[in-house]
Amino acid sequence: MAESTPKLRVLKGAEPDLSAATYQIHDESHTIGNSLRWMLMKNPKVEFCGYSVPHPSENHIHLRIQMYDNMSSLDALLEALDNLDKLCDTVENAYSQSLATDSYERWDERS
């Protein structure tokens, strides 16, 4: 049986305390990379954040996070993922409410 690839992996680096780390996120692309970078940069404890897609044929992204004051980049990443999830829920709820209550032209498709 084939071994499954972990969703998140910490790539080897110089900082043993994770105050600066590069994470490999499997099976993701620019969509989550740019969203996470944006959410992480809103955190005042984050000194730097960037992401890259190493090669179009590789099915993962690299996310680099550097923190101020030797804080944990993993904690910042987990917080950013949680905040991004909450933001998506808020947008989805607002869209669903608007779709249900606002006046739009509606029609049924017939085959």
PDB file as gemmi writes it, atoms N, CA and C in Angstrom:
CRYST1    1.000    1.000    1.000  90.00  90.00  90.00 P 1                      
ATOM      1  N   MET A   1       0.848  -1.172   0.000  1.00  0.00           N  
ATOM      2  CA  MET A   1       0.000   0.000   0.000  1.00  0.00           C  
ATOM      3  C   MET A   1       0.902   1.246   0.000  1.00  0.00           C  
ATOM      4  N   ALA A   2       0.543   2.218  -0.812  1.00  0.00           N  
ATOM      5  CA  ALA A   2       1.362   3.432  -0.935  1.00  0.00           C  
ATOM      6  C   ALA A   2       1.218   4.309   0.311  1.00  0.00           C  
ATOM      7  N   GLU A   3       2.318   4.946   0.662  1.00  0.00           N  
ATOM      8  CA  GLU A   3       2.323   5.838   1.815  1.00  0.00           C  
ATOM      9  C   GLU A   3       1.686   7.174   1.424  1.00  0.00           C  
ATOM     10  N   SER A   4       0.811   7.698   2.248  1.00  0.00           N  
ATOM     11  CA  SER A   4       0.161   8.969   1.929  1.00  0.00           C  
ATOM     12  C   SER A   4       1.090  10.131   2.270  1.00  0.00           C  
ATOM     13  N   THR A   5       0.966  11.191   1.473  1.00  0.00           N  
ATOM     14  CA  THR A   5       1.786  12.385   1.672  1.00  0.00           C  
ATOM     15  C   THR A   5       1.138  13.258   2.743  1.00  0.00           C  
ATOM     16  N   PRO A   6       1.908  13.723   3.730  1.00  0.00           N  
ATOM     17  CA  PRO A   6       1.328  14.602   4.752  1.00  0.00           C  
ATOM     18  C   PRO A   6       0.899  15.934   4.142  1.00  0.00           C  
ATOM     19  N   LYS A   7      -0.180  16.493   4.633  1.00  0.00           N  
ATOM     20  CA  LYS A   7      -0.699  17.765   4.124  1.00  0.00           C  
ATOM     21  C   LYS A   7       0.271  18.904   4.409  1.00  0.00           C  
ATOM     22  N   LEU A   8       0.879  18.917   5.582  1.00  0.00           N  
ATOM     23  CA  LEU A   8       1.784  19.994   5.992  1.00  0.00           C  
ATOM     24  C   LEU A   8       3.093  19.395   6.482  1.00  0.00           C  
ATOM     25  N   ARG A   9       4.181  19.968   5.993  1.00  0.00           N  
ATOM     26  CA  ARG A   9       5.506  19.500   6.390  1.00  0.00           C  
ATOM     27  C   ARG A   9       6.391  20.707   6.640  1.00  0.00           C  
ATOM     28  N   VAL A  10       7.194  20.647   7.683  1.00  0.00           N  
ATOM     29  CA  VAL A  10       8.172  21.704   7.951  1.00  0.00           C  
ATOM     30  C   VAL A  10       9.453  21.312   7.237  1.00  0.00           C  
ATOM     31  N   LEU A  11       9.946  22.196   6.355  1.00  0.00           N  
ATOM     32  CA  LEU A  11      11.187  21.919   5.652  1.00  0.00           C  
ATOM     33  C   LEU A  11      12.369  22.243   6.549  1.00  0.00           C  
ATOM     34  N   LYS A  12      13.454  21.555   6.360  1.00  0.00           N  
ATOM     35  CA  LYS A  12      14.642  21.763   7.194  1.00  0.00           C  
ATOM     36  C   LYS A  12      15.151  23.180   7.039  1.00  0.00           C  
ATOM     37  N   GLY A  13      15.528  23.780   8.168  1.00  0.00           N  
ATOM     38  CA  GLY A  13      16.043  25.137   8.173  1.00  0.00           C  
ATOM     39  C   GLY A  13      17.009  25.350   9.315  1.00  0.00           C  
ATOM     40  N   ALA A  14      17.430  26.602   9.470  1.00  0.00           N  
ATOM     41  CA  ALA A  14      18.442  26.922  10.476  1.00  0.00           C  
ATOM     42  C   ALA A  14      17.862  27.183  11.861  1.00  0.00           C  
ATOM     43  N   GLU A  15      16.608  27.537  11.954  1.00  0.00           N  
ATOM     44  CA  GLU A  15      16.007  27.924  13.239  1.00  0.00           C  
ATOM     45  C   GLU A  15      15.354  26.724  13.928  1.00  0.00           C  
ATOM     46  N   PRO A  16      15.908  26.257  15.041  1.00  0.00           N  
ATOM     47  CA  PRO A  16      15.321  25.103  15.731  1.00  0.00           C  
ATOM     48  C   PRO A  16      14.029  25.438  16.489  1.00  0.00           C  
ATOM     49  N   ASP A  17      13.777  26.730  16.738  1.00  0.00           N  
ATOM     50  CA  ASP A  17      12.610  27.114  17.537  1.00  0.00           C  
ATOM     51  C   ASP A  17      11.389  27.494  16.691  1.00  0.00           C  
ATOM     52  N   LEU A  18      11.446  27.317  15.382  1.00  0.00           N  
ATOM     53  CA  LEU A  18      10.365  27.639  14.446  1.00  0.00           C  
ATOM     54  C   LEU A  18      10.019  29.128  14.403  1.00  0.00           C  
ATOM     55  N   SER A  19      10.932  29.999  14.854  1.00  0.00           N  
ATOM     56  CA  SER A  19      10.669  31.441  14.718  1.00  0.00           C  
ATOM     57  C   SER A  19      10.766  31.855  13.258  1.00  0.00           C  
ATOM     58  N   ALA A  20      11.450  31.077  12.456  1.00  0.00           N  
ATOM     59  CA  ALA A  20      11.484  31.244  11.004  1.00  0.00           C  
ATOM     60  C   ALA A  20      11.457  29.852  10.409  1.00  0.00           C  
ATOM     61  N   ALA A  21      10.491  29.586   9.552  1.00  0.00           N  
ATOM     62  CA  ALA A  21      10.364  28.250   8.988  1.00  0.00           C  
ATOM     63  C   ALA A  21       9.704  28.320   7.623  1.00  0.00           C  
ATOM     64  N   THR A  22      10.002  27.312   6.815  1.00  0.00           N  
ATOM     65  CA  THR A  22       9.337  27.146   5.527  1.00  0.00           C  
ATOM     66  C   THR A  22       8.492  25.887   5.616  1.00  0.00           C  
ATOM     67  N   TYR A  23       7.227  26.030   5.282  1.00  0.00           N  
ATOM     68  CA  TYR A  23       6.273  24.931   5.327  1.00  0.00           C  
ATOM     69  C   TYR A  23       5.931  24.511   3.907  1.00  0.00           C  
ATOM     70  N   GLN A  24       5.812  23.225   3.711  1.00  0.00           N  
ATOM     71  CA  GLN A  24       5.363  22.692   2.431  1.00  0.00           C  
ATOM     72  C   GLN A  24       3.930  22.228   2.637  1.00  0.00           C  
ATOM     73  N   ILE A  25       3.033  22.755   1.837  1.00  0.00           N  
ATOM     74  CA  ILE A  25       1.620  22.384   1.941  1.00  0.00           C  
ATOM     75  C   ILE A  25       1.263  21.606   0.684  1.00  0.00           C  
ATOM     76  N   HIS A  26       0.939  20.348   0.864  1.00  0.00           N  
ATOM     77  CA  HIS A  26       0.672  19.446  -0.251  1.00  0.00           C  
ATOM     78  C   HIS A  26      -0.726  19.648  -0.823  1.00  0.00           C  
ATOM     79  N   ASP A  27      -0.818  19.493  -2.115  1.00  0.00           N  
ATOM     80  CA  ASP A  27      -2.089  19.527  -2.853  1.00  0.00           C  
ATOM     81  C   ASP A  27      -2.767  20.894  -2.770  1.00  0.00           C  
ATOM     82  N   GLU A  28      -1.983  21.966  -2.779  1.00  0.00           N  
ATOM     83  CA  GLU A  28      -2.523  23.329  -2.761  1.00  0.00           C  
ATOM     84  C   GLU A  28      -1.814  24.183  -3.814  1.00  0.00           C  
ATOM     85  N   SER A  29      -2.374  25.364  -4.071  1.00  0.00           N  
ATOM     86  CA  SER A  29      -1.838  26.216  -5.128  1.00  0.00           C  
ATOM     87  C   SER A  29      -1.875  27.678  -4.691  1.00  0.00           C  
ATOM     88  N   HIS A  30      -1.839  28.574  -5.679  1.00  0.00           N  
ATOM     89  CA  HIS A  30      -1.823  30.005  -5.418  1.00  0.00           C  
ATOM     90  C   HIS A  30      -3.030  30.465  -4.590  1.00  0.00           C  
ATOM     91  N   THR A  31      -4.165  29.818  -4.745  1.00  0.00           N  
ATOM     92  CA  THR A  31      -5.378  30.253  -4.053  1.00  0.00           C  
ATOM     93  C   THR A  31      -5.169  30.284  -2.541  1.00  0.00           C  
ATOM     94  N   ILE A  32      -4.735  29.191  -1.965  1.00  0.00           N  
ATOM     95  CA  ILE A  32      -4.518  29.163  -0.512  1.00  0.00           C  
ATOM     96  C   ILE A  32      -3.222  29.877  -0.153  1.00  0.00           C  
ATOM     97  N   GLY A  33      -2.218  29.812  -1.024  1.00  0.00           N  
ATOM     98  CA  GLY A  33      -0.947  30.467  -0.741  1.00  0.00           C  
ATOM     99  C   GLY A  33      -1.094  31.966  -0.571  1.00  0.00           C  
ATOM    100  N   ASN A  34      -1.768  32.611  -1.505  1.00  0.00           N  
ATOM    101  CA  ASN A  34      -1.944  34.057  -1.423  1.00  0.00           C  
ATOM    102  C   ASN A  34      -2.876  34.440  -0.279  1.00  0.00           C  
ATOM    103  N   SER A  35      -3.902  33.665  -0.049  1.00  0.00           N  
ATOM    104  CA  SER A  35      -4.835  33.944   1.052  1.00  0.00           C  
ATOM    105  C   SER A  35      -4.142  33.825   2.408  1.00  0.00           C  
ATOM    106  N   LEU A  36      -3.346  32.790   2.569  1.00  0.00           N  
ATOM    107  CA  LEU A  36      -2.611  32.607   3.835  1.00  0.00           C  
ATOM    108  C   LEU A  36      -1.564  33.697   4.024  1.00  0.00           C  
ATOM    109  N   ARG A  37      -0.863  34.045   2.950  1.00  0.00           N  
ATOM    110  CA  ARG A  37       0.131  35.115   3.039  1.00  0.00           C  
ATOM    111  C   ARG A  37      -0.534  36.407   3.485  1.00  0.00           C  
ATOM    112  N   TRP A  38      -1.688  36.723   2.903  1.00  0.00           N  
ATOM    113  CA  TRP A  38      -2.418  37.945   3.269  1.00  0.00           C  
ATOM    114  C   TRP A  38      -2.833  37.908   4.740  1.00  0.00           C  
ATOM    115  N   MET A  39      -3.378  36.770   5.173  1.00  0.00           N  
ATOM    116  CA  MET A  39      -3.844  36.648   6.555  1.00  0.00           C  
ATOM    117  C   MET A  39      -2.666  36.713   7.528  1.00  0.00           C  
ATOM    118  N   LEU A  40      -1.564  36.072   7.193  1.00  0.00           N  
ATOM    119  CA  LEU A  40      -0.386  36.106   8.068  1.00  0.00           C  
ATOM    120  C   LEU A  40       0.200  37.505   8.172  1.00  0.00           C  
ATOM    121  N   MET A  41       0.228  38.249   7.079  1.00  0.00           N  
ATOM    122  CA  MET A  41       0.811  39.594   7.111  1.00  0.00           C  
ATOM    123  C   MET A  41      -0.054  40.585   7.894  1.00  0.00           C  
ATOM    124  N   LYS A  42      -1.299  40.246   8.166  1.00  0.00           N  
ATOM    125  CA  LYS A  42      -2.146  41.076   9.018  1.00  0.00           C  
ATOM    126  C   LYS A  42      -1.759  40.945  10.490  1.00  0.00           C  
ATOM    127  N   ASN A  43      -1.019  39.895  10.823  1.00  0.00           N  
ATOM    128  CA  ASN A  43      -0.567  39.647  12.187  1.00  0.00           C  
ATOM    129  C   ASN A  43       0.676  40.507  12.450  1.00  0.00           C  
ATOM    130  N   PRO A  44       0.614  41.428  13.416  1.00  0.00           N  
ATOM    131  CA  PRO A  44       1.762  42.310  13.670  1.00  0.00           C  
ATOM    132  C   PRO A  44       3.001  41.582  14.210  1.00  0.00           C  
ATOM    133  N   LYS A  45       2.857  40.341  14.633  1.00  0.00           N  
ATOM    134  CA  LYS A  45       3.995  39.573  15.133  1.00  0.00           C  
ATOM    135  C   LYS A  45       4.790  38.907  14.006  1.00  0.00           C  
ATOM    136  N   VAL A  46       4.230  38.930  12.792  1.00  0.00           N  
ATOM    137  CA  VAL A  46       4.889  38.322  11.644  1.00  0.00           C  
ATOM    138  C   VAL A  46       5.789  39.355  10.976  1.00  0.00           C  
ATOM    139  N   GLU A  47       7.056  39.024  10.873  1.00  0.00           N  
ATOM    140  CA  GLU A  47       8.031  39.922  10.235  1.00  0.00           C  
ATOM    141  C   GLU A  47       7.990  39.780   8.716  1.00  0.00           C  
ATOM    142  N   PHE A  48       7.879  38.559   8.221  1.00  0.00           N  
ATOM    143  CA  PHE A  48       7.885  38.293   6.785  1.00  0.00           C  
ATOM    144  C   PHE A  48       7.066  37.057   6.495  1.00  0.00           C  
ATOM    145  N   CYS A  49       6.371  37.086   5.373  1.00  0.00           N  
ATOM    146  CA  CYS A  49       5.677  35.903   4.891  1.00  0.00           C  
ATOM    147  C   CYS A  49       5.638  35.952   3.373  1.00  0.00           C  
ATOM    148  N   GLY A  50       5.971  34.862   2.762  1.00  0.00           N  
ATOM    149  CA  GLY A  50       5.894  34.747   1.315  1.00  0.00           C  
ATOM    150  C   GLY A  50       5.626  33.295   0.948  1.00  0.00           C  
ATOM    151  N   TYR A  51       5.121  33.090  -0.259  1.00  0.00           N  
ATOM    152  CA  TYR A  51       4.881  31.724  -0.700  1.00  0.00           C  
ATOM    153  C   TYR A  51       5.378  31.572  -2.130  1.00  0.00           C  
ATOM    154  N   SER A  52       5.603  30.345  -2.520  1.00  0.00           N  
ATOM    155  CA  SER A  52       5.998  30.063  -3.900  1.00  0.00           C  
ATOM    156  C   SER A  52       5.444  28.711  -4.316  1.00  0.00           C  
ATOM    157  N   VAL A  53       5.266  28.586  -5.606  1.00  0.00           N  
ATOM    158  CA  VAL A  53       4.935  27.300  -6.211  1.00  0.00           C  
ATOM    159  C   VAL A  53       6.227  26.863  -6.890  1.00  0.00           C  
ATOM    160  N   PRO A  54       6.950  25.895  -6.305  1.00  0.00           N  
ATOM    161  CA  PRO A  54       8.276  25.552  -6.806  1.00  0.00           C  
ATOM    162  C   PRO A  54       8.302  25.235  -8.303  1.00  0.00           C  
ATOM    163  N   HIS A  55       7.322  24.485  -8.779  1.00  0.00           N  
ATOM    164  CA  HIS A  55       7.242  24.147 -10.196  1.00  0.00           C  
ATOM    165  C   HIS A  55       5.790  23.761 -10.492  1.00  0.00           C  
ATOM    166  N   PRO A  56       5.272  24.162 -11.658  1.00  0.00           N  
ATOM    167  CA  PRO A  56       3.855  23.851 -11.958  1.00  0.00           C  
ATOM    168  C   PRO A  56       3.516  22.358 -11.915  1.00  0.00           C  
ATOM    169  N   SER A  57       4.495  21.505 -12.160  1.00  0.00           N  
ATOM    170  CA  SER A  57       4.202  20.068 -12.140  1.00  0.00           C  
ATOM    171  C   SER A  57       4.252  19.484 -10.731  1.00  0.00           C  
ATOM    172  N   GLU A  58       4.757  20.255  -9.758  1.00  0.00           N  
ATOM    173  CA  GLU A  58       4.774  19.791  -8.378  1.00  0.00           C  
ATOM    174  C   GLU A  58       3.479  20.202  -7.697  1.00  0.00           C  
ATOM    175  N   ASN A  59       2.913  19.290  -6.973  1.00  0.00           N  
ATOM    176  CA  ASN A  59       1.588  19.490  -6.397  1.00  0.00           C  
ATOM    177  C   ASN A  59       1.661  20.022  -4.964  1.00  0.00           C  
ATOM    178  N   HIS A  60       2.441  21.109  -4.763  1.00  0.00           N  
ATOM    179  CA  HIS A  60       2.515  21.707  -3.429  1.00  0.00           C  
ATOM    180  C   HIS A  60       3.035  23.142  -3.531  1.00  0.00           C  
ATOM    181  N   ILE A  61       2.893  23.852  -2.414  1.00  0.00           N  
ATOM    182  CA  ILE A  61       3.441  25.205  -2.313  1.00  0.00           C  
ATOM    183  C   ILE A  61       4.398  25.253  -1.127  1.00  0.00           C  
ATOM    184  N   HIS A  62       5.264  26.255  -1.129  1.00  0.00           N  
ATOM    185  CA  HIS A  62       6.137  26.533   0.013  1.00  0.00           C  
ATOM    186  C   HIS A  62       5.693  27.852   0.618  1.00  0.00           C  
ATOM    187  N   LEU A  63       5.551  27.881   1.917  1.00  0.00           N  
ATOM    188  CA  LEU A  63       5.138  29.071   2.648  1.00  0.00           C  
ATOM    189  C   LEU A  63       6.212  29.400   3.675  1.00  0.00           C  
ATOM    190  N   ARG A  64       6.856  30.562   3.530  1.00  0.00           N  
ATOM    191  CA  ARG A  64       7.925  30.992   4.435  1.00  0.00           C  
ATOM    192  C   ARG A  64       7.350  31.995   5.427  1.00  0.00           C  
ATOM    193  N   ILE A  65       7.578  31.762   6.723  1.00  0.00           N  
ATOM    194  CA  ILE A  65       7.098  32.657   7.777  1.00  0.00           C  
ATOM    195  C   ILE A  65       8.271  32.986   8.692  1.00  0.00           C  
ATOM    196  N   GLN A  66       8.499  34.260   8.953  1.00  0.00           N  
ATOM    197  CA  GLN A  66       9.511  34.713   9.909  1.00  0.00           C  
ATOM    198  C   GLN A  66       8.826  35.609  10.924  1.00  0.00           C  
ATOM    199  N   MET A  67       9.104  35.334  12.189  1.00  0.00           N  
ATOM    200  CA  MET A  67       8.435  36.022  13.291  1.00  0.00           C  
ATOM    201  C   MET A  67       9.382  36.981  14.003  1.00  0.00           C  
ATOM    202  N   TYR A  68       8.804  37.981  14.652  1.00  0.00           N  
ATOM    203  CA  TYR A  68       9.552  38.850  15.557  1.00  0.00           C  
ATOM    204  C   TYR A  68       9.711  38.141  16.898  1.00  0.00           C  
ATOM    205  N   ASP A  69      10.733  38.489  17.656  1.00  0.00           N  
ATOM    206  CA  ASP A  69      10.924  38.073  19.052  1.00  0.00           C  
ATOM    207  C   ASP A  69      10.902  36.560  19.271  1.00  0.00           C  
ATOM    208  N   ASN A  70      11.412  35.807  18.337  1.00  0.00           N  
ATOM    209  CA  ASN A  70      11.507  34.347  18.454  1.00  0.00           C  
ATOM    210  C   ASN A  70      10.167  33.656  18.758  1.00  0.00           C  
ATOM    211  N   MET A  71       9.087  34.225  18.278  1.00  0.00           N  
ATOM    212  CA  MET A  71       7.778  33.600  18.459  1.00  0.00           C  
ATOM    213  C   MET A  71       7.625  32.451  17.463  1.00  0.00           C  
ATOM    214  N   SER A  72       6.682  31.578  17.677  1.00  0.00           N  
ATOM    215  CA  SER A  72       6.502  30.384  16.853  1.00  0.00           C  
ATOM    216  C   SER A  72       5.738  30.697  15.562  1.00  0.00           C  
ATOM    217  N   SER A  73       6.355  30.372  14.435  1.00  0.00           N  
ATOM    218  CA  SER A  73       5.675  30.562  13.152  1.00  0.00           C  
ATOM    219  C   SER A  73       4.547  29.546  12.987  1.00  0.00           C  
ATOM    220  N   LEU A  74       4.665  28.384  13.632  1.00  0.00           N  
ATOM    221  CA  LEU A  74       3.604  27.391  13.556  1.00  0.00           C  
ATOM    222  C   LEU A  74       2.342  27.900  14.237  1.00  0.00           C  
ATOM    223  N   ASP A  75       2.488  28.556  15.389  1.00  0.00           N  
ATOM    224  CA  ASP A  75       1.322  29.154  16.054  1.00  0.00           C  
ATOM    225  C   ASP A  75       0.665  30.201  15.158  1.00  0.00           C  
ATOM    226  N   ALA A  76       1.481  31.018  14.497  1.00  0.00           N  
ATOM    227  CA  ALA A  76       0.953  32.047  13.600  1.00  0.00           C  
ATOM    228  C   ALA A  76       0.231  31.413  12.420  1.00  0.00           C  
ATOM    229  N   LEU A  77       0.786  30.329  11.879  1.00  0.00           N  
ATOM    230  CA  LEU A  77       0.149  29.634  10.760  1.00  0.00           C  
ATOM    231  C   LEU A  77      -1.194  29.045  11.170  1.00  0.00           C  
ATOM    232  N   LEU A  78      -1.235  28.395  12.323  1.00  0.00           N  
ATOM    233  CA  LEU A  78      -2.494  27.810  12.795  1.00  0.00           C  
ATOM    234  C   LEU A  78      -3.549  28.890  13.049  1.00  0.00           C  
ATOM    235  N   GLU A  79      -3.123  30.020  13.605  1.00  0.00           N  
ATOM    236  CA  GLU A  79      -4.041  31.135  13.837  1.00  0.00           C  
ATOM    237  C   GLU A  79      -4.550  31.695  12.500  1.00  0.00           C  
ATOM    238  N   ALA A  80      -3.666  31.826  11.525  1.00  0.00           N  
ATOM    239  CA  ALA A  80      -4.064  32.338  10.208  1.00  0.00           C  
ATOM    240  C   ALA A  80      -5.042  31.390   9.527  1.00  0.00           C  
ATOM    241  N   LEU A  81      -4.817  30.091   9.637  1.00  0.00           N  
ATOM    242  CA  LEU A  81      -5.748  29.114   9.060  1.00  0.00           C  
ATOM    243  C   LEU A  81      -7.119  29.212   9.713  1.00  0.00           C  
ATOM    244  N   ASP A  82      -7.139  29.364  11.024  1.00  0.00           N  
ATOM    245  CA  ASP A  82      -8.404  29.509  11.752  1.00  0.00           C  
ATOM    246  C   ASP A  82      -9.121  30.797  11.336  1.00  0.00           C  
ATOM    247  N   ASN A  83      -8.372  31.900  11.256  1.00  0.00           N  
ATOM    248  CA  ASN A  83      -8.969  33.176  10.847  1.00  0.00           C  
ATOM    249  C   ASN A  83      -9.485  33.127   9.412  1.00  0.00           C  
ATOM    250  N   LEU A  84      -8.756  32.461   8.529  1.00  0.00           N  
ATOM    251  CA  LEU A  84      -9.175  32.329   7.140  1.00  0.00           C  
ATOM    252  C   LEU A  84     -10.443  31.492   7.045  1.00  0.00           C  
ATOM    253  N   ASP A  85     -10.534  30.450   7.856  1.00  0.00           N  
ATOM    254  CA  ASP A  85     -11.739  29.620   7.893  1.00  0.00           C  
ATOM    255  C   ASP A  85     -12.948  30.437   8.352  1.00  0.00           C  
ATOM    256  N   LYS A  86     -12.754  31.251   9.387  1.00  0.00           N  
ATOM    257  CA  LYS A  86     -13.841  32.106   9.881  1.00  0.00           C  
ATOM    258  C   LYS A  86     -14.248  33.142   8.838  1.00  0.00           C  
ATOM    259  N   LEU A  87     -13.276  33.706   8.129  1.00  0.00           N  
ATOM    260  CA  LEU A  87     -13.569  34.682   7.077  1.00  0.00           C  
ATOM    261  C   LEU A  87     -14.388  34.041   5.961  1.00  0.00           C  
ATOM    262  N   CYS A  88     -14.016  32.829   5.563  1.00  0.00           N  
ATOM    263  CA  CYS A  88     -14.764  32.123   4.514  1.00  0.00           C  
ATOM    264  C   CYS A  88     -16.197  31.828   4.963  1.00  0.00           C  
ATOM    265  N   ASP A  89     -16.361  31.438   6.220  1.00  0.00           N  
ATOM    266  CA  ASP A  89     -17.711  31.203   6.755  1.00  0.00           C  
ATOM    267  C   ASP A  89     -18.540  32.480   6.719  1.00  0.00           C  
ATOM    268  N   THR A  90     -17.940  33.598   7.100  1.00  0.00           N  
ATOM    269  CA  THR A  90     -18.645  34.882   7.101  1.00  0.00           C  
ATOM    270  C   THR A  90     -19.080  35.273   5.692  1.00  0.00           C  
ATOM    271  N   VAL A  91     -18.194  35.125   4.735  1.00  0.00           N  
ATOM    272  CA  VAL A  91     -18.519  35.454   3.346  1.00  0.00           C  
ATOM    273  C   VAL A  91     -19.606  34.525   2.818  1.00  0.00           C  
ATOM    274  N   GLU A  92     -19.493  33.231   3.108  1.00  0.00           N  
ATOM    275  CA  GLU A  92     -20.499  32.276   2.650  1.00  0.00           C  
ATOM    276  C   GLU A  92     -21.872  32.584   3.256  1.00  0.00           C  
ATOM    277  N   ASN A  93     -21.918  32.914   4.549  1.00  0.00           N  
ATOM    278  CA  ASN A  93     -23.197  33.244   5.198  1.00  0.00           C  
ATOM    279  C   ASN A  93     -23.808  34.506   4.623  1.00  0.00           C  
ATOM    280  N   ALA A  94     -22.998  35.527   4.390  1.00  0.00           N  
ATOM    281  CA  ALA A  94     -23.505  36.774   3.803  1.00  0.00           C  
ATOM    282  C   ALA A  94     -24.022  36.534   2.392  1.00  0.00           C  
ATOM    283  N   TYR A  95     -23.316  35.722   1.615  1.00  0.00           N  
ATOM    284  CA  TYR A  95     -23.749  35.404   0.251  1.00  0.00           C  
ATOM    285  C   TYR A  95     -25.061  34.633   0.270  1.00  0.00           C  
ATOM    286  N   SER A  96     -25.157  33.622   1.125  1.00  0.00           N  
ATOM    287  CA  SER A  96     -26.376  32.813   1.212  1.00  0.00           C  
ATOM    288  C   SER A  96     -27.571  33.654   1.644  1.00  0.00           C  
ATOM    289  N   GLN A  97     -27.350  34.537   2.624  1.00  0.00           N  
ATOM    290  CA  GLN A  97     -28.431  35.400   3.085  1.00  0.00           C  
ATOM    291  C   GLN A  97     -28.865  36.361   1.980  1.00  0.00           C  
ATOM    292  N   SER A  98     -27.916  36.949   1.290  1.00  0.00           N  
ATOM    293  CA  SER A  98     -28.238  37.871   0.205  1.00  0.00           C  
ATOM    294  C   SER A  98     -28.967  37.149  -0.919  1.00  0.00           C  
ATOM    295  N   LEU A  99     -28.541  35.956  -1.257  1.00  0.00           N  
ATOM    296  CA  LEU A  99     -29.166  35.187  -2.318  1.00  0.00           C  
ATOM    297  C   LEU A  99     -30.601  34.820  -1.958  1.00  0.00           C  
ATOM    298  N   ALA A 100     -30.832  34.530  -0.685  1.00  0.00           N  
ATOM    299  CA  ALA A 100     -32.171  34.123  -0.244  1.00  0.00           C  
ATOM    300  C   ALA A 100     -33.133  35.292  -0.107  1.00  0.00           C  
ATOM    301  N   THR A 101     -32.635  36.470   0.246  1.00  0.00           N  
ATOM    302  CA  THR A 101     -33.544  37.574   0.580  1.00  0.00           C  
ATOM    303  C   THR A 101     -33.583  38.708  -0.434  1.00  0.00           C  
ATOM    304  N   ASP A 102     -32.563  38.897  -1.224  1.00  0.00           N  
ATOM    305  CA  ASP A 102     -32.539  40.011  -2.168  1.00  0.00           C  
ATOM    306  C   ASP A 102     -33.299  39.663  -3.441  1.00  0.00           C  
ATOM    307  N   SER A 103     -33.649  40.697  -4.174  1.00  0.00           N  
ATOM    308  CA  SER A 103     -34.436  40.531  -5.383  1.00  0.00           C  
ATOM    309  C   SER A 103     -33.507  40.344  -6.590  1.00  0.00           C  
ATOM    310  N   TYR A 104     -33.531  39.128  -7.143  1.00  0.00           N  
ATOM    311  CA  TYR A 104     -32.748  38.806  -8.327  1.00  0.00           C  
ATOM    312  C   TYR A 104     -33.663  38.213  -9.376  1.00  0.00           C  
ATOM    313  N   GLU A 105     -33.291  38.381 -10.610  1.00  0.00           N  
ATOM    314  CA  GLU A 105     -34.018  37.708 -11.676  1.00  0.00           C  
ATOM    315  C   GLU A 105     -33.670  36.230 -11.578  1.00  0.00           C  
ATOM    316  N   ARG A 106     -34.686  35.391 -11.514  1.00  0.00           N  
ATOM    317  CA  ARG A 106     -34.454  33.959 -11.369  1.00  0.00           C  
ATOM    318  C   ARG A 106     -35.164  33.215 -12.482  1.00  0.00           C  
ATOM    319  N   TRP A 107     -34.564  32.139 -12.935  1.00  0.00           N  
ATOM    320  CA  TRP A 107     -35.186  31.313 -13.950  1.00  0.00           C  
ATOM    321  C   TRP A 107     -34.746  29.873 -13.751  1.00  0.00           C  
ATOM    322  N   ASP A 108     -35.552  28.970 -14.283  1.00  0.00           N  
ATOM    323  CA  ASP A 108     -35.250  27.545 -14.208  1.00  0.00           C  
ATOM    324  C   ASP A 108     -34.716  27.097 -15.557  1.00  0.00           C  
ATOM    325  N   GLU A 109     -33.611  26.390 -15.509  1.00  0.00           N  
ATOM    326  CA  GLU A 109     -33.066  25.816 -16.743  1.00  0.00           C  
ATOM    327  C   GLU A 109     -33.841  24.560 -17.090  1.00  0.00           C  
ATOM    328  N   ARG A 110     -34.128  24.441 -18.357  1.00  0.00           N  
ATOM    329  CA  ARG A 110     -34.840  23.237 -18.828  1.00  0.00           C  
ATOM    330  C   ARG A 110     -33.917  22.469 -19.747  1.00  0.00           C  
ATOM    331  N   SER A 111     -33.918  21.169 -19.596  1.00  0.00           N  
ATOM    332  CA  SER A 111     -33.057  20.332 -20.440  1.00  0.00           C  
ATOM    333  C   SER A 111     -33.636  20.112 -21.799  1.00  0.00           C  
TER     334      SER A 111                                                      
END                                                                             
